[in-house]
Amino acid sequence: MGLITKMQTFFFGSASVRWCRAGCQKLQEQDFRGAVRAFSESLAIAPAFEAYHNRASAHYRLQNYEQAILDYEQAIALSPDTVESYLGLGIVYTKKEEYEAAAQSYTQALRLQPRHPVLFTNRGYVYLQQGHYTEAQRDFDQALRFDPLNAMAYCNRGTARYHLGHPVQALSDWQMALDLGFEEAEDLIQKYS
């Protein structure tokens, strides 16, 4: 590599990193439009996983779901073994109520990290929304195996159990969720007890 090429790589690489750092700062400040602009500048110089992943997060916060999906997919293409991008993609699909795509994203992430309680909780929620109560309960059981203080998993497992015809177990799960600070469980306890 010649001196000019080395200098260009250094200059453009460091400029891309500076824009990416600026984007991360904007994300922390919750200036999501500014973050998108900064990450876009970084990507215009050099495509990189971190810029795509973080720009996807900013797009999600701006409710630009289609663009968030595209950016998460680009991040996954650059780094296919990164759980966080599959998680982010699943969250976007869940928000869009595209539950099959969300379940696929969470499943792919679980192949990479099979002991991740948030992934089990999120996929269980997707199954719950689809009316797949047995699969939902199984995922919430797994989430609680890896994180026994996961209040959301208790609450949602209670809902799955209720729909499977186990109201006593459902009430027990909702009470545990409430005890752990998940206040939404109180509404379910009052409604179904």
Secondary structure per residue as TSV (DSSP state, phi and psi in degrees):
chain	resnum	aa	ss	phi	psi
A	1	M	-	360.0	129.1
A	2	G	-	-75.1	167.0
A	3	L	H	-59.8	-42.6
A	4	I	H	-61.9	-44.8
A	5	T	H	-63.5	-42.1
A	6	K	H	-62.1	-41.7
A	7	M	H	-66.3	-40.7
A	8	Q	H	-63.6	-43.7
A	9	T	H	-60.9	-44.7
A	10	F	H	-62.6	-48.2
A	11	F	H	-65.1	-51.8
A	12	F	H	-69.2	-37.9
A	13	G	H	-63.0	-44.5
A	14	S	H	-71.2	-32.4
A	15	A	H	-65.7	-41.3
A	16	S	H	-62.2	-43.4
A	17	V	H	-63.8	-41.5
A	18	R	H	-61.2	-43.8
A	19	W	H	-64.9	-38.5
A	20	C	H	-66.0	-41.7
A	21	R	H	-63.0	-39.8
A	22	A	H	-63.2	-39.6
A	23	G	H	-62.9	-42.0
A	24	C	H	-62.7	-39.3
A	25	Q	H	-63.1	-42.8
A	26	K	H	-63.4	-38.2
A	27	L	H	-60.8	-45.2
A	28	Q	H	-62.0	-34.6
A	29	E	T	-81.2	-2.3
A	30	Q	T	61.5	29.9
A	31	D	-	-95.8	81.7
A	32	F	H	-71.9	-34.0
A	33	R	H	-65.4	-43.4
A	34	G	H	-62.8	-37.2
A	35	A	H	-64.1	-44.7
A	36	V	H	-59.1	-44.8
A	37	R	H	-61.0	-46.1
A	38	A	H	-65.3	-44.9
A	39	F	H	-65.5	-35.0
A	40	S	H	-63.9	-40.5
A	41	E	H	-62.1	-43.9
A	42	S	H	-60.5	-45.4
A	43	L	H	-68.4	-28.8
A	44	A	H	-66.4	-27.2
A	45	I	H	-85.5	-47.1
A	46	A	-	-157.5	117.7
A	47	P	-	-60.8	132.7
A	48	A	-	-148.8	145.7
A	49	F	H	-52.8	-53.2
A	50	E	H	-57.0	-41.4
A	51	A	H	-67.8	-43.2
A	52	Y	H	-63.9	-46.8
A	53	H	H	-60.9	-47.4
A	54	N	H	-71.9	-33.6
A	55	R	H	-66.6	-36.5
A	56	A	H	-59.3	-42.9
A	57	S	H	-61.4	-42.7
A	58	A	H	-64.9	-43.0
A	59	H	H	-60.6	-41.0
A	60	Y	H	-59.0	-46.0
A	61	R	H	-63.8	-27.2
A	62	L	T	-88.1	2.6
A	63	Q	T	63.2	27.2
A	64	N	-	-90.7	71.2
A	65	Y	H	-65.5	-40.0
A	66	E	H	-63.3	-42.2
A	67	Q	H	-68.3	-36.3
A	68	A	H	-61.3	-42.6
A	69	I	H	-60.6	-46.9
A	70	L	H	-59.6	-42.8
A	71	D	H	-68.9	-40.6
A	72	Y	H	-62.6	-39.3
A	73	E	H	-63.7	-39.0
A	74	Q	H	-65.1	-41.7
A	75	A	H	-61.1	-43.1
A	76	I	H	-64.7	-39.0
A	77	A	H	-61.8	-36.4
A	78	L	H	-80.0	-29.6
A	79	S	-	-144.3	78.6
A	80	P	T	-68.9	-7.4
A	81	D	T	-105.4	20.9
A	82	T	-	-101.6	110.5
A	83	V	H	-59.4	-39.1
A	84	E	H	-59.9	-34.4
A	85	S	H	-71.9	-38.0
A	86	Y	H	-64.9	-39.6
A	87	L	H	-60.9	-49.2
A	88	G	H	-59.6	-42.6
A	89	L	H	-62.2	-42.5
A	90	G	H	-62.3	-39.2
A	91	I	H	-64.1	-42.5
A	92	V	H	-63.6	-47.6
A	93	Y	H	-61.9	-37.2
A	94	T	H	-63.5	-44.5
A	95	K	H	-60.3	-36.2
A	96	K	T	-81.5	-0.5
A	97	E	T	60.2	32.3
A	98	E	-	-98.7	76.8
A	99	Y	H	-69.3	-34.5
A	100	E	H	-64.2	-45.1
A	101	A	H	-64.2	-38.6
A	102	A	H	-62.4	-46.8
A	103	A	H	-59.7	-40.3
A	104	Q	H	-63.5	-41.2
A	105	S	H	-63.1	-46.3
A	106	Y	H	-65.1	-38.7
A	107	T	H	-62.8	-43.5
A	108	Q	H	-61.1	-42.0
A	109	A	H	-63.9	-39.1
A	110	L	H	-67.1	-27.2
A	111	R	H	-63.9	-32.9
A	112	L	H	-83.7	-34.1
A	113	Q	-	-140.6	83.5
A	114	P	T	-74.3	4.0
A	115	R	T	-121.6	29.2
A	116	H	-	-94.5	105.1
A	117	P	H	-62.9	-33.2
A	118	V	H	-66.1	-38.6
A	119	L	H	-63.9	-42.5
A	120	F	H	-64.5	-41.3
A	121	T	H	-62.9	-45.3
A	122	N	H	-68.0	-43.1
A	123	R	H	-67.6	-36.9
A	124	G	H	-59.6	-40.9
A	125	Y	H	-61.2	-42.3
A	126	V	H	-61.6	-46.1
A	127	Y	H	-61.4	-38.8
A	128	L	H	-60.1	-44.8
A	129	Q	H	-65.2	-29.0
A	130	Q	H	-84.3	-6.8
A	131	G	T	81.6	15.4
A	132	H	-	-92.2	74.2
A	133	Y	H	-68.8	-34.9
A	134	T	H	-65.5	-46.0
A	135	E	H	-64.2	-38.7
A	136	A	H	-61.5	-48.7
A	137	Q	H	-59.9	-41.3
A	138	R	H	-59.8	-43.9
A	139	D	H	-67.8	-39.3
A	140	F	H	-66.4	-35.9
A	141	D	H	-58.9	-44.1
A	142	Q	H	-65.3	-43.6
A	143	A	H	-57.7	-42.6
A	144	L	H	-73.1	-26.7
A	145	R	H	-63.1	-40.0
A	146	F	H	-91.6	-18.8
A	147	D	-	-146.3	86.4
A	148	P	T	-67.2	-5.3
A	149	L	T	-109.0	21.1
A	150	N	-	-80.6	93.0
A	151	A	H	-61.6	-39.6
A	152	M	H	-63.9	-38.6
A	153	A	H	-64.6	-41.0
A	154	Y	H	-60.9	-46.4
A	155	C	H	-61.7	-48.3
A	156	N	H	-70.6	-34.2
A	157	R	H	-64.2	-36.6
A	158	G	H	-59.4	-42.0
A	159	T	H	-65.0	-43.5
A	160	A	H	-60.7	-45.5
A	161	R	H	-62.7	-38.9
A	162	Y	H	-59.6	-46.4
A	163	H	H	-69.9	-20.8
A	164	L	T	-87.1	2.8
A	165	G	T	88.1	27.1
A	166	H	-	-122.6	70.9
A	167	P	H	-65.6	-32.4
A	168	V	H	-67.6	-44.6
A	169	Q	H	-64.7	-37.4
A	170	A	H	-60.8	-48.4
A	171	L	H	-60.7	-38.9
A	172	S	H	-62.7	-44.0
A	173	D	H	-65.1	-43.2
A	174	W	H	-62.8	-38.8
A	175	Q	H	-65.3	-40.6
A	176	M	H	-63.1	-42.6
A	177	A	H	-60.3	-43.8
A	178	L	H	-63.5	-43.6
A	179	D	H	-60.2	-29.2
A	180	L	T	-87.6	3.3
A	181	G	T	99.2	8.0
A	182	F	-	-89.3	89.7
A	183	E	T	-64.6	-24.7
A	184	E	H	-60.9	-23.9
A	185	A	H	-64.8	-27.7
A	186	E	H	-60.8	-39.0
A	187	D	H	-61.5	-40.6
A	188	L	H	-68.3	-39.9
A	189	I	H	-61.6	-46.5
A	190	Q	H	-66.2	-37.4
A	191	K	H	-69.8	-37.9
A	192	Y	H	-110.2	3.5
A	193	S	-	-103.5	360.0
